[in-house]
Amino acid sequence: MQNGEYIFYADESGDHSLVSVDSAYPLFVLTICGFKIVEYTQRTVPSFQRFKFRYFGHDMTVLHEHEIRKQAGEFVFLTDLTLRESFQKDLTDLVEAARFDIFSCIIDKRMFRADFFPDNPYQVGLSICLQMVYRHLQKIGKLGSNYHFVFEKRGDKEDRDLELEFLRIVAGQNPMRVPFEGFKLRFADKKSNSTGMQLADLTARPLGLAYLRPTQMNRAYDVIQSKLCTIKVPVSALRGIVIPSPKKAKGPG
């Protein structure tokens, strides 16, 4: 089977523990960003490289949403309001211009944990997102090729658990009851400086905040919401599972 025309990068926001729920951010958000490889290599990556050279003088910096938000590490210069506004505008414009699709699932653990369910939020979110990708590829007639899904390394046990769950889902143990042939899992360190991984990181939290605080200004969400996949997939009737759409995000309740 030949490699397909698309590449997929995943990241998450929040943790998937149901034991202790952070009241300030009681969500687990999984995001998979899909890029057409030609577009990714010829336009998206070069534009991000130019952005990094402009602000850092090199291309080794990893654009990490948490550090940018906290103005930490290499982003300490963002404490300067003028530089921060310029940086944020240029980065926002860059993300807006990048062509990719977002397949995402939000799990509100305040409601989700109240129900009996054998799987944890990560497993549920992964199943939903992979189904969305499969349906999307089916819709555009691109099934029948190998597609690589790149996830960030989190630890030996966590990576083994994710690999087993990924293999289970693509083997056909999913609500669609069909195998996702050609879906391949790859792990990468955050320090690998992958543009796709950084874009996935930049999209996850804004989606969660748009759901959690729908009236709060969210410039990042305004830019990425049009990239959200609208493919419908079977979703459990359990409470707390939300698939964000390009429409205005709906908050709790």
For each residue, the residues with C-beta under 8 A, 3 or more apart:
1: 144 145 146 181 182
2: 145 146
3: 145 146 147 148
4: 137 142 145 146 147 182
5: 36 37 38 142 145
6: 34 35 36 37 137 142 147
7: 34 35 37 40 147 148 150 196
8: 32 33 34 35 133 147 148 149 150 196
9: 32 33 35 149 150 194 196 197 199 200
10: 30 31 32 33 129 149 150 151 152 200
11: 30 31 152 197 200 201 203 204
12: 16 28 29 30 31 122 125 204
13: 25 27 28 29 31 204 205 207 208
14: 22 25 26 27 28 29 208
15: 22 28
16: 12 28 107 120 121 122 125
17: 20 21
18: 21 109 112 113 120 121
19:
20: 17
21: 17 18 26 109 110 113
22: 14 15 25 26
23: 26
24:
25: 13 14 22 208 212
26: 14 21 22 23 108 109 110 212
27: 13 14 106 107 108 109 208 211 212
28: 12 13 14 15 16 106 107 109 121 122 125
29: 12 13 14 104 105 106 107 125 204 205 207 208
30: 10 11 12 104 105 122 125 126 128 129 204
31: 10 11 12 13 102 103 104 129 200 203 204 207
32: 8 9 10 102 103 104 129 130 132 133 149 200
33: 8 9 10 100 101 102 103 196 199 200 203
34: 6 7 8 100 101 102 103 133 136
35: 6 7 8 9 39 40 44 99 100 196
36: 5 6 39 40 99
37: 5 6 7 40 41
38: 5 41 42
39: 35 36 42 43 44 99 100
40: 7 35 36 37 43 44 45 100 195 196
41: 37 38 44 45
42: 38 39 46
43: 39 40 46 47 98 99
44: 35 39 40 41 47 48 98 99 100 195 199
45: 40 41 48 49 195
46: 42 43 49 50
47: 43 44 50 51 94 97 98
48: 44 45 51 52 63 94 195 198
49: 45 46 52 53 59 195
50: 46 47 53 54
51: 47 48 54 55 90 91 94
52: 48 49 55 56 58 59 60 61 63
53: 49 50 56 57 58 59
54: 50 51 90
55: 51 52 61 87 90
56: 52 53 59 60 61 74
57: 53
58: 52 53 61
59: 49 52 53 56 193
60: 52 56 193
61: 52 55 56 58 74
62: 190 191 193 198
63: 48 52 68 91 198 201 202
64: 67 68 73 190 198 201
65: 68 69 201 202 204 205
66: 69 70 72
67: 64 70 71 72 73 74 75
68: 63 64 65 71 75 78 91
69: 65 66
70: 66 67 75
71: 67 68 75 76 78 79 84
72: 66 67 75 76
73: 64 67 76
74: 56 61 67
75: 67 68 70 71 72 78
76: 71 72 73 79
77: 80 83
78: 68 71 75 83 84 87
79: 71 76 84
80: 77 83 84
81: 84 85
82: 85 86
83: 77 78 80 86 87
84: 71 78 79 80 81 87 88
85: 81 82 88 89
86: 82 83 89 90
87: 55 78 83 84 90 91
88: 84 85 91 92 219
89: 85 86 92 93
90: 51 54 55 86 87 93 94
91: 51 63 68 87 88 94 95 202
92: 88 89 95 96 219 220 223
93: 89 90 96 97
94: 47 48 51 90 91 97 98
95: 91 92 98 199 202 203 220 223 224
96: 92 93 223
97: 47 93 94
98: 43 44 47 94 95 199
99: 35 36 39 43 44
100: 33 34 35 39 40 44 199 227
101: 33 34 136 227 228 229
102: 31 32 33 34 203 207 224 227 228 229
103: 31 32 33 34 129 132 133 136 229 231
104: 29 30 31 32 129 203 204 207 228 229 243 244
105: 29 30 124 125 128 129 241 242 243
106: 27 28 29 207 208 211 241 242 243 244
107: 16 27 28 29 112 121 124 125 240 241 242
108: 26 27 111 112 211 239 240 241 242 252
109: 18 21 26 27 28 112 113 121 240
110: 21 26 113 114 240 252
111: 108 114 115 239 240
112: 18 107 108 109 115 117 121 238 239 240 241
113: 18 21 109 110 240
114: 110 111 239 240
115: 111 112 238 239 240
116:
117: 112 124 236 238
118:
119: 123 124 127
120: 16 18 123 124
121: 16 18 28 107 109 112 124 125
122: 12 16 28 30 125 126 162 165
123: 119 120 126 127 165
124: 105 107 117 119 120 121 127 128 236 241
125: 12 16 28 29 30 105 107 121 122 128 129
126: 30 122 123 129 130 162 165 166 169
127: 119 123 124 130 131 169 174 175
128: 30 105 124 125 131 132 233 235 241 243
129: 10 30 31 32 103 104 105 125 126 132 133
130: 32 126 127 133 134 149 166 169 170 174 180 183
131: 127 128 134 135 174 175 176 233 234
132: 32 103 128 129 135 136 229 231 233 243
133: 8 32 34 103 129 130 136 137 147 183
134: 130 131 137 138 143 176 178 180 183
135: 131 132 138 139 231 232 233
136: 34 101 103 132 133 139 140 229 231
137: 4 6 133 134 140 142 143 147
138: 134 135 141 143
139: 135 136 231
140: 136 137
141: 138
142: 4 5 6 137 145
143: 134 137 138 181 182
144: 1 181 182
145: 1 2 3 4 5 142 182
146: 1 2 3 4 182 184
147: 3 4 6 7 8 133 137 182 183 184
148: 3 7 8 184 185 186
149: 8 9 10 32 130 166 183 184 185 186
150: 7 8 9 10 186 187 188 194 196 197
151: 10 162 185 186 187 188
152: 10 11 187 188 189 190 197
153: 159 187 188 189 190
154: 158 159 162
155: 158 159
156: 159 160
157: 160 161
158: 154 155 161 162
159: 153 154 155 156 162 163 187
160: 156 157 163 164
161: 157 158 164 165
162: 122 126 151 154 158 159 165 166 185
163: 159 160 166 167 185
164: 160 161 167 168
165: 122 123 126 161 162 168 169
166: 126 130 149 162 163 169 170 183 185
167: 163 164 170 171 185
168: 164 165 171 173
169: 126 127 130 165 166 173 174 180
170: 130 166 167 179 180 181 183
171: 167 168 179
172: 177 178 179 180
173: 168 169
174: 127 130 131 169 177 178 180
175: 127 131 233 234 236
176: 131 134 233 234
177: 172 174
178: 134 172 174
179: 170 171 172
180: 130 134 169 170 172 174 183
181: 1 143 144 170
182: 1 4 143 144 145 146 147
183: 130 133 134 147 149 166 170 180
184: 146 147 148 149
185: 148 149 151 162 163 166 167
186: 148 149 150 151
187: 150 151 152 153 159
188: 150 151 152 153 192 194 197
189: 152 153 192
190: 62 64 152 153 197
191: 62
192: 188 189 197
193: 59 60 62 198
194: 9 150 188 197 198
195: 40 44 45 48 49 198 199
196: 7 8 9 33 35 40 150 199 200
197: 9 11 150 152 188 190 192 194 200 201
198: 48 62 63 64 193 194 195 201 202
199: 9 33 44 95 98 100 195 196 202 203
200: 9 10 11 31 32 33 196 197 203 204
201: 11 63 64 65 197 198 204
202: 63 65 91 95 198 199 206 220
203: 11 31 33 95 102 104 199 200 206 207 220 224 227
204: 11 12 13 29 30 31 65 104 200 201 207 208
205: 13 29 65 208 209 220
206: 202 203 209 210 218 220 221 224
207: 13 29 31 102 104 106 203 204 210 211 221 224 228 244 249
208: 13 14 25 27 29 106 204 205 211 212
209: 205 206 212 213 216 218 221
210: 206 207 213 214 218 221 225 244 249
211: 27 106 108 207 208 214 242 244 249 250 251 252
212: 25 26 27 208 209 251 252
213: 209 210 216 218 251
214: 210 211 248 249 250 251
215: 251
216: 209 213
217:
218: 206 209 210 213 221 222
219: 88 92 222 223
220: 92 95 202 203 205 206 223 224
221: 206 207 209 210 218 224 225 249
222: 218 219 225
223: 92 95 96 219 220 226
224: 95 102 203 206 207 220 221 227 228
225: 210 221 222 228 244 246 249
226: 223 246
227: 100 101 102 203 224
228: 101 102 104 207 224 225 244 245 246
229: 101 102 103 104 132 136
230: 245 246
231: 103 132 135 136 139
232: 135
233: 128 131 132 135 175 176 243
234: 131 175 176
235: 128 241 243
236: 117 124 175 241
237:
238: 112 115 117 241
239: 108 111 112 114 115
240: 107 108 109 110 111 112 113 114 115
241: 105 106 107 108 112 124 128 235 236 238
242: 105 106 107 108 211 250
243: 104 105 106 128 132 233 235
244: 104 106 207 210 211 225 228 249
245: 228 230
246: 225 226 228 230
247:
248: 214
249: 207 210 211 214 221 225 244
250: 211 214 242
251: 211 212 213 214 215
252: 108 110 211 212
253:
